[in-house]
Amino acid sequence: MTRPVGTSAAGQGAGGAAAPPRRNRVDPKKLLLGKWTAVVPRDREKHFLVVKVLDPEVAGEAPTRVQLEAVLSRRVLTIAWRELEDPAAWTRGWVRAS
């Protein structure tokens, strides 16, 4: 089997650059009560629970925002649910510090 010129067995380009991190796959229908860990904690808040999926402003459209509750402080944070797809900001589940 032959490979296109400039690719390696790992599927990287000729420069050998690593692929960008894969986005977190998020289904808006399954967000409620989901557990998330902030990659960069703020005010010691690292672990969050999705407590509410906010209804869209126009009926019939998909939800666009969620409310996250910090486990430590119970503070509620409202964000666009698509922000959870960014692996540089969020990790699915509650991850321990290493």
matplotlib code that plots the C-alpha trace (Angstrom):
import matplotlib.pyplot as plt

x = [0.0, 1.4, 1.0, 0.7, 4.1, 4.9, 2.9, 4.2, 2.7, 1.2, -0.6, 1.4, 2.7, 6.2, 7.0, 6.1, 3.9, 1.5, -2.2, -4.2, -6.0, -9.3, -12.3, -14.6, -17.6, -20.7, -24.3, -26.5, -29.3, -27.1, -25.6, -27.8, -26.1, -22.8, -19.6, -16.8, -13.3, -11.9, -8.3, -7.3, -9.2, -10.4, -10.8, -10.1, -13.2, -12.2, -15.1, -18.5, -21.9, -24.3, -27.4, -29.5, -29.7, -31.2, -34.0, -33.2, -34.8, -36.5, -38.7, -37.6, -33.9, -31.2, -30.1, -27.1, -26.2, -25.8, -25.5, -22.6, -22.4, -19.1, -18.9, -16.8, -18.6, -22.0, -21.4, -23.3, -21.6, -23.5, -21.6, -22.3, -22.3, -20.0, -17.2, -17.2, -15.9, -12.6, -10.1, -7.8, -10.5, -12.6, -12.3, -15.3, -15.7, -14.1, -10.4, -8.0, -5.0, -1.8]
y = [0.0, 3.4, 6.7, 10.1, 12.0, 14.0, 11.9, 9.5, 6.3, 8.4, 10.5, 13.6, 16.0, 16.1, 18.7, 16.2, 18.7, 17.2, 17.4, 20.0, 18.6, 16.9, 18.9, 17.5, 15.9, 17.4, 16.5, 19.3, 16.8, 15.0, 18.0, 18.2, 16.9, 16.4, 16.7, 18.9, 20.0, 23.4, 22.9, 26.3, 26.7, 30.1, 30.9, 27.2, 26.2, 23.3, 20.8, 21.8, 20.2, 21.3, 22.2, 23.8, 23.8, 27.2, 27.3, 29.2, 32.6, 31.3, 28.3, 25.2, 26.0, 24.1, 25.4, 27.6, 28.2, 26.2, 26.9, 25.3, 25.1, 24.9, 22.0, 23.8, 27.1, 26.4, 29.6, 29.4, 30.2, 30.7, 29.9, 28.9, 25.1, 25.1, 26.4, 22.9, 21.5, 23.4, 20.9, 23.7, 25.0, 22.0, 18.2, 15.9, 14.3, 15.2, 14.9, 14.9, 17.2, 15.5]
z = [0.0, -0.9, 0.9, -0.6, -0.8, 2.3, 4.8, 7.4, 8.8, 11.6, 9.1, 9.9, 7.2, 6.0, 8.7, 11.4, 13.1, 15.6, 14.9, 16.8, 19.9, 19.1, 20.1, 22.8, 21.1, 22.8, 22.1, 23.3, 24.1, 26.6, 28.4, 31.4, 34.6, 32.7, 34.6, 33.4, 34.6, 33.8, 32.4, 34.0, 37.4, 38.5, 42.2, 43.1, 41.0, 38.8, 38.8, 37.3, 36.8, 34.0, 36.1, 33.3, 29.5, 28.6, 26.1, 22.9, 22.3, 19.1, 19.6, 17.6, 17.6, 19.4, 22.8, 22.8, 26.4, 29.6, 33.3, 35.1, 38.8, 40.5, 42.9, 45.5, 45.8, 44.1, 42.0, 38.7, 35.4, 32.1, 28.9, 25.4, 25.3, 22.3, 24.7, 26.2, 22.9, 23.4, 24.9, 25.9, 28.3, 29.3, 29.9, 30.1, 33.5, 36.8, 36.4, 39.3, 39.4, 38.5]

ax = plt.figure().add_subplot(projection="3d")
ax.plot(x, y, z, "-o")
ax.set_aspect("equal")
plt.show()
